[in-house]
């Protein structure tokens, strides 16, 4: 990655308690290394609890409360996984509306592991080629996605990966797509 490739771009990372630690920290590091400004957006102020699979990890500071965030303020969106995080976000109407606003504005989105669950609720997967944690295959397929088992899949500004082992490829494609910017729906 070239330093400054994303200079002037502002990226939102939507997460809540239960996010998979490395699926938030590694993309944030990659985005910052490429020059992007990154904000952790969450339904509540303060900190959110990360997990290393089933075990508690570190707490992460929230930069902006979801109720004060707008997709218009950002150039791209990252949706980390972890089982708890996206499942909780699916129950937050504001979170689904936030994701939907990125989709409707044709802004690039990167989702890893269980992160694509929120995309289902936002109506963003029909007709899209995607990957995810294997247990989401049926959910994504039933919602109209073309699910494939691949390290990273890019479909018109939507970057998806399966798990933490895919992070190098995920981060590289995420930076590339965020650099390109808007995509047609």
C-alpha positions as CSV (number, residue, x, y, z in Angstrom):
1,X,0.0,0.0,0.0
2,X,1.2,3.4,-0.9
3,X,1.2,6.0,2.0
4,X,-1.5,8.7,1.2
5,X,-3.4,6.6,-1.3
6,X,-6.6,7.4,0.7
7,X,-5.6,10.9,1.9
8,X,-8.7,13.0,2.2
9,X,-11.0,10.0,2.5
10,X,-13.0,9.4,5.7
11,X,-14.1,5.8,6.5
12,X,-16.7,4.6,9.0
13,X,-16.3,1.3,10.9
14,X,-19.7,0.3,12.2
15,X,-19.4,-2.0,15.3
16,X,-20.7,-2.7,18.7
17,X,-19.9,-5.0,21.6
18,X,-18.8,-8.4,20.4
19,X,-16.8,-7.5,17.3
20,X,-14.0,-9.8,16.3
21,X,-10.9,-7.8,17.5
22,X,-8.6,-8.4,14.6
23,X,-11.4,-7.8,12.0
24,X,-11.7,-4.3,13.3
25,X,-8.0,-3.4,14.2
26,X,-6.3,-4.8,11.0
27,X,-8.6,-2.9,8.6
28,X,-8.3,0.3,10.7
29,X,-4.5,-0.1,10.6
30,X,-4.6,-0.7,6.8
31,X,-6.8,2.3,6.2
32,X,-4.8,4.6,8.3
33,X,-1.5,3.4,6.7
34,X,-3.1,4.4,3.4
35,X,-3.8,7.9,4.7
36,X,-7.6,7.6,5.5
37,X,-9.3,9.2,8.5
38,X,-11.1,6.4,10.3
39,X,-14.0,6.7,12.8
40,X,-15.4,3.9,14.9
41,X,-19.2,4.4,14.9
42,X,-21.3,2.6,17.5
43,X,-24.8,2.7,18.9
44,X,-23.4,3.9,22.2
45,X,-20.7,6.3,23.4
46,X,-17.6,5.3,25.3
47,X,-16.0,2.0,24.4
48,X,-17.1,-1.3,22.8
49,X,-15.9,-4.8,23.7
50,X,-13.8,-6.8,21.3
51,X,-13.5,-10.5,21.2
52,X,-10.8,-13.0,20.1
53,X,-13.2,-15.6,18.9
54,X,-15.0,-16.7,22.1
55,X,-12.8,-14.8,24.6
56,X,-13.0,-11.2,25.5
57,X,-10.4,-9.0,23.9
58,X,-9.7,-5.3,24.2
59,X,-12.1,-2.5,24.5
60,X,-12.1,0.1,21.6
61,X,-12.9,3.7,21.9
62,X,-16.0,4.9,20.0
63,X,-15.3,8.0,17.9
64,X,-18.9,8.8,17.0
65,X,-22.3,7.7,18.3
66,X,-24.5,6.2,15.5
67,X,-27.3,8.7,16.2
68,X,-24.8,11.5,15.3
69,X,-23.4,9.8,12.2
70,X,-24.5,10.1,8.6
71,X,-23.3,8.1,5.5
72,X,-22.9,11.5,3.8
73,X,-20.0,12.2,6.2
74,X,-18.0,9.2,4.9
75,X,-16.5,7.8,1.7
76,X,-16.7,4.1,2.7
77,X,-17.9,1.7,5.3
78,X,-16.3,-1.3,7.1
79,X,-18.4,-4.0,8.8
80,X,-16.2,-6.2,11.0
81,X,-17.5,-9.6,12.0
82,X,-17.7,-11.6,15.2
83,X,-21.0,-13.4,15.8
84,X,-22.3,-11.0,18.5
85,X,-21.5,-7.7,16.8
86,X,-23.5,-8.0,13.5
87,X,-26.3,-9.9,15.1
88,X,-26.8,-7.0,17.6
89,X,-26.5,-4.4,14.9
90,X,-29.3,-6.1,12.9
91,X,-31.6,-5.2,15.7
92,X,-30.6,-1.5,15.6
93,X,-32.9,0.3,13.2
94,X,-30.4,3.2,13.0
95,X,-27.6,0.8,12.1
96,X,-29.5,-0.8,9.3
97,X,-30.5,2.7,8.0
98,X,-26.9,3.8,8.2
99,X,-25.7,0.8,6.1
100,X,-28.6,1.2,3.7
101,X,-27.6,4.9,3.2
102,X,-24.1,3.7,2.0
103,X,-25.8,1.3,-0.4
104,X,-28.2,3.8,-1.8
105,X,-25.3,6.4,-2.2
106,X,-23.3,3.7,-4.1
107,X,-20.4,4.1,-1.6
108,X,-18.0,1.2,-1.2
109,X,-18.5,-1.3,1.6
110,X,-16.1,-3.9,3.0
111,X,-17.6,-6.7,5.2
112,X,-15.8,-9.7,6.7
113,X,-16.9,-12.9,8.4
114,X,-20.3,-12.3,10.0
115,X,-20.4,-8.7,8.9
116,X,-22.5,-9.3,5.8
117,X,-25.5,-10.1,8.1
118,X,-26.3,-6.4,8.4
119,X,-26.2,-6.1,4.6
120,X,-29.0,-8.6,4.4
121,X,-31.2,-6.5,6.6
122,X,-30.2,-3.4,4.6
123,X,-31.4,-5.0,1.4
124,X,-28.0,-4.9,-0.1
125,X,-27.2,-8.5,-1.1
126,X,-29.7,-9.5,-3.9
127,X,-27.8,-10.3,-7.1
128,X,-24.4,-9.6,-5.5
129,X,-21.5,-12.1,-5.6
130,X,-20.2,-12.4,-2.0
131,X,-18.4,-14.6,0.5
132,X,-18.6,-14.7,4.3
133,X,-18.1,-17.0,7.3
134,X,-19.5,-20.3,6.0
135,X,-22.5,-20.3,8.4
136,X,-23.9,-17.3,6.6
137,X,-24.0,-19.1,3.2
138,X,-27.7,-20.0,3.5
139,X,-28.8,-16.7,4.9
140,X,-27.0,-14.8,2.1
141,X,-28.2,-17.2,-0.6
142,X,-31.8,-17.0,0.7
143,X,-31.5,-13.2,0.5
144,X,-30.5,-13.4,-3.2
145,X,-26.7,-13.3,-3.0
146,X,-24.5,-15.5,-5.1
147,X,-22.4,-17.0,-2.3
148,X,-18.9,-18.4,-3.1
149,X,-16.1,-19.8,-1.0
150,X,-13.2,-17.5,-1.7
151,X,-10.6,-15.5,0.2
152,X,-11.9,-12.2,-1.0
153,X,-14.7,-11.3,-3.4
154,X,-15.2,-7.8,-5.0
155,X,-18.6,-7.1,-6.6
156,X,-19.0,-3.5,-7.8
157,X,-17.6,-1.8,-4.7
158,X,-18.7,-4.5,-2.2
159,X,-15.7,-6.3,-0.7
160,X,-16.3,-9.5,1.3
161,X,-14.1,-12.1,3.0
162,X,-14.6,-15.2,5.1
163,X,-12.4,-14.9,8.3
164,X,-9.3,-13.4,9.9
165,X,-7.0,-15.6,7.8
166,X,-8.3,-13.6,4.8
167,X,-7.4,-10.2,6.3
168,X,-4.3,-9.5,4.1
169,X,-6.4,-10.0,0.9
170,X,-9.4,-8.3,2.4
171,X,-7.5,-5.2,3.5
172,X,-5.7,-4.8,0.1
173,X,-9.0,-5.0,-1.9
174,X,-10.8,-2.8,0.7
175,X,-8.1,0.0,0.2
176,X,-8.3,-0.4,-3.6
177,X,-12.1,-0.1,-3.6
178,X,-12.2,2.8,-1.2
179,X,-9.5,4.5,-3.4
180,X,-11.8,4.1,-6.4
181,X,-14.8,5.6,-4.6
182,X,-18.4,5.6,-5.8
183,X,-19.8,2.6,-7.7
184,X,-23.0,2.3,-9.6
185,X,-25.7,0.4,-7.8
